[in-house]
Amino acid sequence: MNIAHIPTAATYGLFVVVLVGGCWVIAEEETYRFNGHDITAYWGSEHFNISNQGTQVELFMDRYSGAGFTTKRSYGSGFFQMRIKAPRRNSAGVVTAFYLTSVGEAHDELDFEILGNEESRPIRLNTNIFIDGYGNREKTVHLSWFDPTADFHNYTLLWNHRQIVFFVDEVPVRVMRKVDGKSYPATRPMWLQASLWNGEPWAMDTDQKEIDWAYGPFRAYFKDFSVDGCPVDDEGSDLASCSSPEYWWNAEKYWTLDEGQQKAYEHVLEHYQTADYCVDRPHPPECGL
C-alpha cells in the first residue's frame, strides 16, 4: 500500500490516535455495530455512512478526503470475509482496500487493494504483505472475469500459522506459506480495516496521472462482514493460543490448498496475473511454494 494519501490509526480505549500529515491527533471515537462487530471510523468520518440497521457501510471520496473504518477488536489468526462493491465509472486512481494490520512502524499487514480504472479497462486487484514494517511483496491480477463495480463480491483472508490465502468469490488469488526460519506475520495482533483513498499516480496504469474528479464523489460499499477469528488483547499477550487446532482454520487441511483450489489458483496465475514481486525481484524464500 502506498500510504502517502491515507492516515494510519491505533485504537486505545475510548479514543482513536490518528497519524495525519506527520502529526498524531487524538480524537474521541464513536462506535458502530456492523454485522454484529464494533467498528469506528478512524478517518474521514464525514465520508462514512452506516445504514440498513448496521448491515452496510458506505465510504465516499471527494477531492478533499476519503475515509476508513476499523474493528475495535484485534485478532491473532482467522478467516475474515467482506462483500465489497467498488466505485463505478472512471475511477482510475481510486483505491478500495480491505486489510488486516497491526500498529507501529514495524507492523504486519495483509492487503486487498481494488484499483479503479477507466471504464474501458479492467479493474485490477493488488495484494501486498508487510512483515516487520517491510512490504514490497505486491502481486496484481486483473479482475476481467467479473465486474467488481457492478455488484458485491466476496473478498476473504485466511490467516493461520502455516499459510495466508487471499480469496475472491472462493477463488484463491494469492497464497503465502510459512518458511521455517523466515519472518511470517504471526507475532502481532491485527485489526480489520477498510478504506477508500487517493492512490494517484501509483494506482494508475494509464497515461492519466490524476483522478478525474468530474466523476466523483466516488463511493464504495461494504456488507456481509464476517469474522471467524481468534480475539486477542491489544498487546498480543495471548497470541500463542491463536495457533491452537481448536480453531477450525488451523486444522491441517487448511495448511495448503485442496486440489480444486490449487487448480483454480493456477488458472488465475496463468490467465489474470499481471505483476509478481517473486519475478520482479531476486527470488525471496517464500516464493515458489
LOMIFI-504735 format. One record per residue: residue number from 1; z negated, x negated, y negated of N, C-alpha, C in turn. Coordinates in steps of 0.02 Angstrom, whole numbers, m for minus. Atoms other than C-alpha are relative to their C-alpha. Example, Ala and Ser with C-alpha at 12.3 -4.5 7.8 and 13.67 -1.06 7.14 Angstrom:
BEGIN
PT  num     n_Z     n_X     n_Y    ca_Z    ca_X    ca_Y     c_Z     c_X     c_Y
PT    1       0     m45      59    m390    m615     225       0     m45     m60
PT    2       3      42      59    m357    m684      53     m37      39     m55
END
This chain:
BEGIN
PT  num     n_Z     n_X     n_Y    ca_Z    ca_X    ca_Y     c_Z     c_X     c_Y
PT    1       0     m42      60       0       0       0       0     m44     m62
PT    2       1      32      65      42     m62    m174     m49      38     m44
PT    3      53     m37      33    m115     m18    m271       3      m5     m76
PT    4      m4       8      73     m51     m52    m447     m10      66     m37
PT    5       2     m64      35     m45     134    m487     m55      46      25
PT    6      49     m45     m31    m192     201    m387     m70     m32      m3
PT    7      68      27      m1    m380     179    m414     m29       3      70
PT    8      35      m4     m63    m496     148    m268     m70      28     m13
PT    9      65     m34      10    m664     231    m238     m47     m14      57
PT   10      53       1     m51    m827     218    m145     m46      59     m15
PT   11      44     m57       8    m946     363    m116     m72     m21      12
PT   12      70      16      m6   m1132     341    m146     m41      61     m19
PT   13      43     m56      14   m1245     492    m127      36      55     m39
PT   14     m28     m54      39   m1205     615    m266      52     m24     m50
PT   15     m46      26      49   m1086     501    m360      59     m34      34
PT   16     m58      38     m22    m913     426    m340       8     m58     m49
PT   17     m12      58      41    m886     249    m403      73     m18       6
PT   18     m73       5      m1    m703     231    m452      21     m61     m40
PT   19     m29      57      34    m607      74    m498      63      21     m36
PT   20     m57     m20      40    m489     116    m640      13     m54     m52
PT   21     m18      50      50    m398     m16    m741     m45     m60       0
PT   22      42      59      m5    m511    m153    m677     m74      12     m15
PT   23      69     m16      16    m672     m62    m725     m27      52      48
PT   24      32     m49     m43    m794      30    m613     m30      55     m43
PT   25      24     m58      38    m830     205    m678     m40      45      48
PT   26      42     m43     m41    m972     312    m609       8      72     m23
PT   27     m10     m70      17    m937     498    m603     m35      44      51
PT   28      31     m47     m47   m1035     643    m529      55      36      39
PT   29     m52     m29     m42    m937     714    m384     m14      74      12
PT   30       4     m69     m21    m901     894    m340      25       4      71
PT   31     m17      m3     m71    m899     930    m154      36      65      16
PT   32     m38     m57     m23    m772    1047     m74       0       0      76
PT   33      m7      m6     m72    m759    1113     104      74      10      16
PT   34     m71      m2     m18    m586    1078     175       4       1      76
PT   35      m3      m8     m73    m559    1145     352     m66     m21      33
PT   36      65      14     m28    m746    1125     380     m27     m69     m13
PT   37      22      69      15    m759     947     312     m14      m7     m75
PT   38      17      12      70    m843     892     150      46     m53     m29
PT   39     m43      47      34    m721     809      31     m16       1     m74
PT   40       5       1      72    m718     758    m151      64     m29     m28
PT   41     m58      28      34    m576     724    m272     m23     m64     m35
PT   42      27      62      26    m606     540    m306      39     m28     m59
PT   43     m34      15      64    m475     525    m443      50      56     m14
PT   44     m48     m52      19    m361     642    m540     m23      69      17
PT   45      25     m65     m21    m474     792    m512      35      58     m34
PT   46     m37     m53      34    m374     891    m639      68      12      32
PT   47     m63      m7     m37    m223     867    m523     m13      17      73
PT   48      23     m17     m67    m318     929    m369     m16      75       2
PT   49      16     m71      m9    m323    1110    m308     m14      12      74
PT   50      14     m21     m69    m403    1182    m151       3      76       1
PT   51     m13     m72       0    m353    1358    m100      m3      28      70
PT   52      m1     m34     m65    m337    1484      41     m66      m8      37
PT   53      68       3     m29    m526    1485      70     m14     m68      32
PT   54      15      67     m22    m535    1297      88      43     m26      57
PT   55     m43      21     m56    m389    1279     210      61     m40     m24
PT   56     m59      37      24    m258    1198      97     m17     m36     m66
PT   57       8      39      61    m260    1061     m35      69     m15     m29
PT   58     m60      19      37    m126    1035    m166     m17     m58     m47
PT   59       3      54      50    m107     870    m260      64       1     m40
PT   60     m62       5      38      15     857    m403      m3     m59     m48
PT   61      m6      60      41      76     712    m508      49      11     m56
PT   62     m45       2      57     148     705    m681       2     m72     m26
PT   63      m7      68      25     187     555    m789     m67     m31     m21
PT   64      65      25      23       2     540    m835     m47     m18      58
PT   65      47      13     m55     m86     544    m666      24      32      64
PT   66      m4     m31     m65     m81     578    m482     m70      24      19
PT   67      66     m23     m21    m233     625    m377     m14     m24      71
PT   68      19      18     m68    m329     585    m219     m66      32      19
PT   69      64     m26     m24    m469     653    m111     m23     m40      60
PT   70      30      39     m54    m587     576      16     m53      41      36
PT   71      56     m29     m36    m705     631     152     m65     m32     m25
PT   72      65      28      17    m888     608     114     m31     m35      60
PT   73      25      32     m61    m921     557     295      46     m57      20
PT   74     m39      56     m25    m865     391     366      m3      m1      76
PT   75     m10       0     m72    m810     354     544      12     m71      26
PT   76     m10      65     m31    m801     210     667      54      m1      53
PT   77     m56      m7     m46    m663     274     782      16      74       2
PT   78     m14     m72      m6    m575     437     820      73      18       2
PT   79     m67     m30      m3    m424     550     818       4      47     m60
PT   80       0     m32      66    m377     613     644      69      29     m14
PT   81     m64     m33      10    m242     739     600       2      37     m67
PT   82     m12     m39      60    m168     815     443      72      24       1
PT   83     m67     m26      10     m19     929     416      16      m7     m74
PT   84     m18      18      69      74     874     259      70      24     m15
PT   85     m66     m17      27     219     941     157      10     m43     m62
PT   86     m12      48      53     291     806      44      38      32     m58
PT   87     m35     m28      58     362     836    m132      75       7      11
PT   88     m71     m14      m8     536     911    m141      40     m30     m57
PT   89     m49      19      50     691     871    m243       1     m76      m8
PT   90      m8      72      10     722     699    m318     m68     m32     m12
PT   91      68      26       4     555     617    m280      m3     m76      10
PT   92      m1      73      m8     608     433    m274     m56     m31     m42
PT   93      56      33      34     457     326    m317     m67      34       9
PT   94      62     m38     m10     328     460    m271     m25     m13      71
PT   95      30      17     m65     209     413    m129     m53      51      18
PT   96      50     m45     m28     114     540     m24     m35     m37      57
PT   97      36      43     m47     m22     450      75     m56      37      36
PT   98      56     m23     m41    m144     491     215     m24     m61      38
PT   99      20      65     m26    m253     348     274     m76      m2      13
PT  100      69      19     m10    m417     279     338     m12     m64     m39
PT  101      14      61      37    m500     149     228     m76     m12      m5
PT  102      68      19      15    m663      55     211      m4     m19     m74
PT  103       7      18      70    m731      m5      44     m13     m75      m6
PT  104      10      71      12    m744    m178     m34      65     m39       2
PT  105     m60      41       2    m619    m317     m60      24     m18      70
PT  106     m18      18     m69    m622    m372     123       0      64      42
PT  107       2     m66     m32    m580    m196     179      51       6      55
PT  108     m49     m19     m51    m489    m120     327      33      65     m23
PT  109     m36     m60      21    m357      15     305      58      13      47
PT  110     m56     m23     m42    m233     115     410      38      52     m40
PT  111     m37     m41      49     m96     191     301      60      36      30
PT  112     m63     m37       1      32     329     315      21       6     m73
PT  113     m26      m8      67     141     324     159      70      31       4
PT  114     m65     m35       0     282     452     140      33     m17     m67
PT  115     m33      26      60     405     375      17      55      48     m21
PT  116     m50     m47      25     502     501     m87      67     m34     m11
PT  117     m67      28       8     689     479    m112      44      49     m37
PT  118     m50     m45      28     844     551    m193      16      54      51
PT  119     m11     m57     m44     893     719    m121      51     m14      55
PT  120     m53      14     m48    1045     647     m31     m18     m55      50
PT  121      21      56     m43     946     508      55     m62      19      40
PT  122      58     m19     m41     818     518     197     m65     m26     m28
PT  123      68      22      16     633     510     163     m21     m55      48
PT  124      25      54     m44     553     351     230     m76       6       8
PT  125      71       2     m15     383     332     311     m20     m73       8
PT  126      26      69      m4     294     167     279     m70       2      30
PT  127      67       8     m26     143     116     381     m24     m71     m13
PT  128      28      66      14      27     m28     343     m70      m3      29
PT  129      67      11     m28    m131    m102     419     m31     m58     m37
PT  130      39      53      31    m260    m201     322     m58     m18      46
PT  131      58      25     m36    m389    m309     409     m32     m54     m42
PT  132      37      48      42    m522    m404     311      34     m10     m68
PT  133     m31       3      67    m430    m363     149      71     m24      m2
PT  134     m68      26      m2    m262    m429     207      46      51      33
PT  135     m48     m48     m26    m115    m311     231      65     m34      18
PT  136     m66      28     m13      70    m353     230      21       8      73
PT  137     m20     m16     m69      85    m277     404      41      65      m2
PT  138     m37     m61      13     214    m150     349      57      10      50
PT  139     m58     m22     m39     335     m55     459      24      65     m30
PT  140     m29     m58      32     454      78     397      51      33      46
PT  141     m51     m39     m35     554     216     481      27      52     m48
PT  142     m26     m55      40     670     343     402      m8      64      41
PT  143      16     m63     m34     624     523     444      60      47       0
PT  144     m62     m39       3     801     583     464       5      52      56
PT  145      m2     m51     m53     762     686     621     m34      65     m21
PT  146      26     m62      29     673     814     511      m7     m11     m76
PT  147       9       4      72     644     853     327     m74       9     m17
PT  148      72      m5      13     463     814     279     m17      37     m65
PT  149      12     m38      62     486     908     114      10      75       9
PT  150     m18     m71     m10     544    1075     188     m56      40      31
PT  151      54     m35     m34     390    1116     292     m55     m50      16
PT  152      56      43     m19     224    1049     354      15     m35      67
PT  153      m5      39     m63     224     912     487     m66     m36      11
PT  154      65      27     m20      81     834     582       2     m76       0
PT  155       8      73       3      26     655     544     m68     m16      29
PT  156      61      11     m40    m103     585     664     m14     m75       8
PT  157      22      68     m14    m203     424     682     m48       1      60
PT  158      46      14     m56    m280     372     849     m27     m69     m12
PT  159      32      65      13    m405     232     821     m57      m9      50
PT  160      54      18     m45    m507     160     963      m6     m76       4
PT  161      14      71      m1    m569     m12    1013      55     m40      37
PT  162     m54      33     m35    m407     m50    1108      68       6     m35
PT  163     m65      m8      34    m263      19    1005      m5      49     m58
PT  164     m11     m46      56    m209     107     846      70      28       8
PT  165     m65     m31      m6     m68     233     857       9      49     m59
PT  166     m21     m47      52      20     323     713      50      49      32
PT  167     m44     m51     m28      99     487     770      28      44     m56
PT  168     m28     m53      41     217     606     680      23      55      48
PT  169     m16     m56     m45     226     776     767      m3     m22      73
PT  170      15      24     m68     155     693     925      46     m56      24
PT  171     m44      56     m17     290     557     923     m30     m64     m28
PT  172      26      63      27     221     378     910      53     m35     m43
PT  173     m46      37      44     300     287     763     m26     m70     m16
PT  174      29      67      12     183     136     756     m58     m10      48
PT  175      54      17     m46      69      50     881     m25     m70     m16
PT  176      30      67       4     m52     m95     859     m54      m4      53
PT  177      50       9     m53    m150    m157    1009     m44     m61     m16
PT  178      46      55      13    m302    m268    1002      19     m61      41
PT  179     m11      64     m33    m276    m451    1044     m67     m36       3
PT  180      65      32      m8    m430    m537    1115      m4     m63     m44
PT  181      11      58      43    m500    m663     991      32       6     m68
PT  182     m33      m9      65    m398    m595     845     m33      58     m38
PT  183      29     m52      42    m451    m486     700      28      68      17
PT  184     m19     m69     m16    m447    m299     729     m45      46     m40
PT  185      41     m43      42    m507    m155     619     m50      43      39
PT  186      51     m37     m37    m666    m105     710     m70     m20     m21
PT  187      65      27      21    m807    m185     610     m27      34     m63
PT  188      22     m32      62    m819     m70     458      10      76       6
PT  189     m12     m72       2    m843     117     433      58      15     m46
PT  190     m56     m19      41    m690     203     362      m3      74     m17
PT  191      m5     m68      25    m665     360     260      73      23       4
PT  192     m67     m28       2    m514     475     272      16      20     m71
PT  193     m20     m16      67    m419     490     111      73      22       0
PT  194     m70     m19      12    m257     568      47      12      m5     m74
PT  195     m15       8      71    m168     539    m117      73      10     m13
PT  196     m68      m6      25     m12     566    m219       4     m46     m60
PT  197       3      52      52      33     417    m328      69     m29     m16
PT  198     m61      30      28     165     323    m428      13     m67      33
PT  199     m15      61     m35     246     191    m319      60     m38     m28
PT  200     m58      34      28     386     136    m436     m16     m73     m17
PT  201     m64      m7     m35     479      22    m410      m6     m17      75
PT  202      10      23     m69     402     m37    m244      25      51      51
PT  203     m15     m52     m50     430     130    m155      71      26      m3
PT  204     m67     m25      11     612     148    m207      51     m45      35
PT  205     m52      39     m34     764      95    m105      69      15     m30
PT  206     m62     m15      35     896     145    m233       5     m43     m63
PT  207      m8      36      64     964      73    m395     m48      28     m53
PT  208      48     m32      45     845     193    m482     m66     m38       4
PT  209      61      40       1     690      95    m536     m60      36     m29
PT  210      54     m39      27     587     231    m617       4      72      26
PT  211       2     m70     m21     533     405    m566      37      43     m51
PT  212     m35     m47      43     644     542    m636     m47      59     m14
PT  213      51     m50      15     511     648    m722      29      68     m16
PT  214     m31     m66      10     637     787    m755     m11      45      60
PT  215      12     m38     m61     599     840    m575     m75      13      11
PT  216      71      m9      m8     411     835    m599     m24      66     m31
PT  217      48      39     m39     274     878    m583      14       5      75
PT  218     m12       4     m72     282     826    m400     m63      24      36
PT  219      56     m32     m35     174     922    m276       3     m15      75
PT  220       8      10     m73     111     879    m102     m55      47      24
PT  221      46     m49     m28      18     999      11     m28     m26      66
PT  222      36      24     m58    m110     964     147     m38      59      31
PT  223      37     m53     m34    m182    1081     279     m14     m20      72
PT  224      17      12     m71    m250    1092     458     m28     m70      10
PT  225      35      64      m4    m360     940     430     m48       3      59
PT  226      40      m1     m62    m439     898     598     m27     m70      14
PT  227      33      64     m15    m563     761     643     m37       5      66
PT  228      42      16     m57    m624     708     814     m21     m72     m10
PT  229      18      68      19    m720     557     755     m72     m16      16
PT  230      68      25     m10    m873     451     783     m31     m12     m69
PT  231      29       8      67    m978     476     625     m49     m58      m2
PT  232      47      56       9   m1073     326     559     m29       4     m71
PT  233      27       3      68   m1183     290     410      43     m46     m42
PT  234     m44      36      46   m1106     210     256      m3     m75       9
PT  235       6      72     m12   m1170      38     304      29     m22      67
PT  236     m29      16     m65   m1096      49     479     m49     m30      49
PT  237      50      31     m44   m1260       2     563       5      25      72
PT  238      m6     m28     m68   m1216     113     713      72      m2      25
PT  239     m70       4     m20   m1034      60     733      10     m14      74
PT  240      m9      19     m70   m1061     m11     908       7      61      45
PT  241      m3     m60     m42   m1084     164     977      69      32       0
PT  242     m65     m33       7    m908     211     921      52     m23      50
PT  243     m45      20     m54    m827     118    1066     m22      29      67
PT  244      26     m30     m61    m925     220    1193      52      43      35
PT  245     m46     m43     m38    m823     301    1333     m21      73      m1
PT  246      20     m70       6    m922     459    1297      46      37     m48
PT  247     m50     m31      43    m794     491    1160      68      m1      35
PT  248     m60      m7     m41    m634     555    1239      55     m48     m20
PT  249     m54      44      23    m517     447    1133     m10     m73      19
PT  250      13      68     m24    m600     290    1202      12      m8      75
PT  251     m13       5     m72    m557     331    1382      59     m46      14
PT  252     m50      50     m17    m447     205    1472      71      26      m7
PT  253     m67     m28       6    m298     324    1470      27      m4     m71
PT  254     m21       6      69    m294     304    1280       3     m72     m25
PT  255      m6      70      19    m289     114    1282      73     m21      m7
PT  256     m72      13       5     m99     118    1300      35      68      m6
PT  257     m40     m61       0      40     244    1276      15      21      72
PT  258     m22     m21     m66      84     351    1426      77      m8       4
PT  259     m71      14     m11     261     343    1498      44      39     m49
PT  260     m39     m40      46     329     486    1393      m6     m24     m72
PT  261      10      26      68     252     419    1233      36     m66     m10
PT  262     m33      65       6     321     245    1268      75       9      m9
PT  263     m72     m12       7     498     312    1288      15      28     m70
PT  264     m10     m28      67     482     414    1127      m8     m54     m53
PT  265      12      55      48     414     261    1035      60     m48      m1
PT  266     m58      45      m3     557     151    1095      61      31     m33
PT  267     m55     m35      32     680     283    1037      m6      m5     m76
PT  268      11       6      72     603     281     863      17     m71     m24
PT  269     m13      69      20     610      91     855      75     m15       0
PT  270     m71      15      m5     792      87     909      42      37     m52
PT  271     m45     m42      41     860     228     801     m24      11     m71
PT  272      25     m20      65     746     250     650     m37     m54     m38
PT  273      37      52      35     651      90     610      46     m40     m45
PT  274     m41      36      48     716       3     454     m33     m64     m25
PT  275      34      61      21     584    m131     418     m59     m13      47
PT  276      52      19     m48     462    m227     528     m27     m69     m18
PT  277      28      65      19     344    m364     472       0     m49      59
PT  278      m2      44     m59     348    m432     651      66     m39       2
PT  279     m65      32       2     531    m476     622       7     m42     m63
PT  280     m11      30      66     523    m522     438     m44     m61     m12
PT  281      45      55      10     380    m648     456      m9     m39      65
PT  282      16      36     m62     327    m784     579     m41      45      46
PT  283      24     m49     m49     275    m693     738     m75       5       2
PT  284      72      m9      m4      98    m625     717     m22      13      72
PT  285      22      m6     m70      m9    m621     876       1      71      27
PT  286       3     m68     m25     m19    m431     884      69      30      12
PT  287     m68     m27      m9     171    m408     885      25     m11      71
PT  288     m31       7     m65     270    m380    1042     m42      25      57
PT  289      43     m25     m54     128    m298    1138      15      73      14
END
